[in-house]
Amino acid sequence: MEVTTNECTALSINWSASAWTGAPGDVSQSFALDAPNPPGAHTTSSSPNCSIKFFTPPNHAFITSKITGSPFNSAGAAVSVQLLRGVTPVSGKVVSLSAVPETCATPTLIGGTTATTDASGIAELNFTAMARGSCQLRASEAVYGSVDSAYFNVVQQDGNLGCTTSTNNKFPLTSTDALPANGSTRLPNVKDPKVDAPDAIPPDCVQVPYDVSTTCPDGVTGTCTNFVYDPRAQGTHMAFAFHWEWPVEAIPALGIEAIRNTQQLFLNGSTTPLELDLCPEIIPTFGNDGTFIGLAPTSRSPLDYDSPPGTQAGCLVRRIVKQVGGKIQIIEDAYVQGDYSGFRN
């Protein structure tokens, strides 16, 4: 016996087996079946073969930014769910999305809590992060049930960076005890020759929310400074001037030349630490007060450390070694593209 079902709920079938000999009719005689298959009722159960799952799960976001599948990137892939019957996508089903707790996110568009699955069984749902803390999205469909996403963080940004002094293009130099003093200036948007046409013009500057902290990334020990922002579709064209005044440290046993280089990694790109070192292809420029203010118009773009091309780059511009009593202090400037972590250990 073969039973095929496309139901989305569990079901069972009651059946019995018997055998007989002779021709059909009154003279036929049934005979008993031997164990282990005695006559009588049997039950065969089927499990549901319909499922709902997050196709692109939500990721970390700043308050008032769109929640997407990329951390702190409102231009990332839209959050989406998929409905399947077995392995077959199911189209035309209305999926609802809600936030847990409901205060942590809200639909980007009025009435945007539902969407209909397409030919791939996928429905995209747009939510905006609203309240700081841990958040979760829940997708549900009347027959296919519901599924919860993994938890992600809604972050209160430190502020917003523009491209000029009139749009607040820097966060100030700060210091707390043994933590690094750090400051950054957002530079005007730059052309990315690796993805732009030769005559392309960089996109207009859009202010971006950012967060800077001294908490080390997972797997990193030492003294850290982390810079994360929402690129708002400007990712490969954004540039920053960074300044660090690191805590004092011991003079290496082999002298000044044995001082370790600062390490860097990219929080949404290459997480393999690399040395912050000179980029011979760039030409830095400095203001009248000696501060690093960007690259010369004739400078080449820095080589990127990760894909997509042009998104991740960090170049040492200047390093000063100061003697402080019997110890030293490292002061550095860098040119940075990409969300970034610099650290010394």
N, C-alpha and C positions, 0 to 999 in steps of 0.2 A: 504494500500500500504506500503511495506517495501523496503527501499533502503539501501544497504550496500556498503560503499566505503572505500578504503584504500588510498585515495589520500592524498598528503601532502600539497595541496593548497585548499583554500576555493572554493566551487562550489555551484551552485544552479540548481534546477530542476523545469521547468515549466510544469504544469499539469492542467488538467481540468476534471470535473466530469459531467456526465449526466446519465439519467435513461430513460428507455422506457418500454412500455408494448406491449403485443402481440407477435406474432411470428416474427422472423427475415424476412425482405423483405420489399417490397413497402408498405404493409399494416400496418407495424409497425409505431407507433407514439410516438415520444419523448414527455415527459411532463416536465414542469418547476419544478425546485427544489425550495422549500421555503427557505427564509433567516433563519439562518445566513449562509447558504451554497448555494448561488446562482450559477448557471452555469457560466462558463467562466474560464479564465486562473488564476491559482494560482502559487505561487512560494514558494518552500521549499529550505532553504539554509543549507549547512553543514559547520562545522568549520574544520580546519586542525587538524588531529589527529597524526601528526608526530612531534617529539620534539628532541632537542639537548640540553644536559646539562652537566655541569662539574660533573663527578662522584667522582673524587678526586681533589678538587680545589688547586691551588698553595698557598704556604705560604711563610713567610719571609725567606730571604736568604742573605748570604754574597756575595759580589762581587767575581766572578770566581767560586762560588759554584753552584752545580746543584740545581735547584728549584724543591722541592717535596711538598708533602702534609703535612709535619711536619716542624714546624718553625726551621730554622737554622740547618737543618739536611739533608745533601745530601744523606744519606742512607735511608731516609724515603720512603714512598709509592710514586710511580711515579704519576705525574700529568696525569689525564685521563679524557676523556669525553665519554658520552654514547648517542647513537641514539636509539630512540624508535618509534615504530608505534603503537599508543595506549599504551599498556603496554608490547608490544612484542619487544624484542631487535632485532636490524637490523644489520646483518653482511655484510661484503664486501663493505662497503662504505668508501671512502677516505675523511678523515677529515684534514683540514688545521689549523695550529695554528700560531698566530702572537702575537707580544708584543705591548703594548700601554703604553708609546711611544715606538717606535721600537728600540730605543737605550738602553732600560733598560734590555733587555734580548736577547739572540741569541740561535739558535739551538745548542745543545751539539754536534751533529754530522753534518757534511756537508750534506746538502740536507735533514735535519731532520725536515722540517716544515710540513710534512704530515705523516699520519699513517692510516692504514686500520682497521676498526672495526672487532672484533672477534665474536665468537658465542654469547657472552653476550652483543654485541652491543658496546663494550668498545674499545677505541683506546688510547694507551699510547703515550705521547709526551714528549720529553726530552729537556728542555731549561736550559741554564746557565745564572745566574744573571750577569749583565755587568755594569750597571751605577747606582750610588746612587740615591735614591729617591723612589717615589711611582710608582708602576708598576702594570700592568694588563695584563692578557692573554686573547686572543680572539680566539674562536674555530668556524669554519664554514664548512659547507658542501653545495654543489651546490643546493640541493633541500630542505634540512632540515633547512637551514638558519644559523644564527650565534648566539653565546652567549658569554657574557663577564664575566670573573671571578670577584670576589670582589678584591679590591685593596689590595696589600701586599707591604711590604717594602724591598727594596734592601739596605743593610747596608755596609758601608765601614768599614772593620774590623780594630781594633787597631793594629793588628799584628798577628803573628803566633807563636804557642807554640809547642816546641818539648819536648823530655823527658830527655835531658841532657844539660849541660851548652854549649856544642858545637852546639846545635840546638836551643838555646835561649829558655830555659824552664821556664822563669818567666817574669812577668811584674812588674815594680818597684813600690816601695812605693811612693805614691803621696798624696798631700794634697792641698785643696783649701779652704781657709777661714774656715767656720764652717762645711765643709763637711768632711766625714771620710777619714783618710789616710788608704790606703789598698794596699796590695801587695799579689802576689800569685806565688807559684812555682809548676809547673807541675811535678808530680812524675812519676816514671816508671810505665808502664801498669801493672795491677794486675790481678791475676786469680779471676774469679767470681765463687765461688763454687756452687752458686745456679743455674747456667745455664751451667757450664762447667763440663766435666767428671773429675774424680779424678786426672787423669794423664795429663790433658790438660795443655798447655803452653799458657800464655797470648799472644795476637797478638803483632806483631812488632809495635813499635811506629810510628805513622804517624803524621806529623805536622798538627795542626788544627788552623783555623782562630778563633779569639775571639773578643769580645767586652765587655768592662767593663765601667759602668757608675754609677752615683749617683742619677739617676732618679728613683723614687719609682715606683714599679709596680702598676697597677690599683687597687684601693681600699685600698692601704697602705699609711699611713701617718707616718712621722718621718724622721730619717736620714738613708739613704739606700745606699747599694752598690750592684750592679747587675753584674753577670758574666754569659755570654752566649757564647757558642762555637758550632762549627759544629763538631760532633764526628767522622765523616768520618769512620763509621762502627766500632768504638772502644768503643761505649757508656758505656757498662757495665764494661769495664776494665780500665777506665781512673780515675786517682786520683789526688788530688790537696792539697797542703798545703796553707792555707789562713792565712793572718795576718792583723788585723785591729788595728788602733789607733783612737778610736772614739773621737769626740769632747767632751770637758769638759761639765759636767752636774751638776746640783744641788745635794747636798747630801740629800737623802730622810729624811723626818721628823722622821722616825723610826730608822735611823742610817744605817750604812754600810750594815748590813745583809738584809736590805729591798731593796737593789739595784735590779732592774728588770733584768732578763736575756735577752740577745739578742734574737731576733726572727729570724726564717729562714723559707723559702719556696723554692720550686723548680719550676722554670719558665716553664718547659715543663712537669712537673709531678704534685705532690700534691701542690696545691696553698693554702692549709690551713696552716696558720702560726703555727709553733711549736717552743718550746724553744730550743735554742742551748745549749745542756747540755752534760755532760760527757757520754761516751759510755764505760761501764766497760769491754766490750769484746775486746777493742783494746789496744795495747801496743805501745805508741809513742816512737820515738827515736829523739835525738837531736844532732846537730853538736857541734864541739869544741867551737864555739862561742855562744852556747846556743840556736840557732835557731832550730825550729821544722823542721825536714827533712823527716819525713815519719813514717811508722809503722815498728816495729821489724819483722824480718822474721817469728818468732813464733807467731805473733799476729793473732787472728781471724779476719775475715772480719766483718766490721760493719753491724749491722742490717739495712735493707733498710726501708724507710718510705713510699714507694709507689711501684706499679708494673709498668713495668716489674721488677722482682726481681733483686736486686743488682745495680740498676741504680741510686737510690736516697738515699744519706746518708750524714749526716752532724754531726760531733762529736766535741765537745769542747775538746781541748787538754790542754789549759792553759789560765787562766784569771788573770790579774794583775790589781789592783785598786790603782791608784796613786792620792795623794792629790795635787791639784793645787790651791794654795791660799785657798779660802773658798769653793772650788768645788772639784770634782773628775774627773778622766779620766779613762776609761776602755780600756785596751789593751788585745787583745785576739788572740789566734791561734786556728785553726780548721782544721780537716781533712774532705775533701769534695769529694763526688762523685755525679756528676750531675750538670746541669746548675743551677745557684744558686742565691738567693737573701738573704742577711743578713741585718737586720735593727734594730734600737733602736727607741722606741717612748715613 
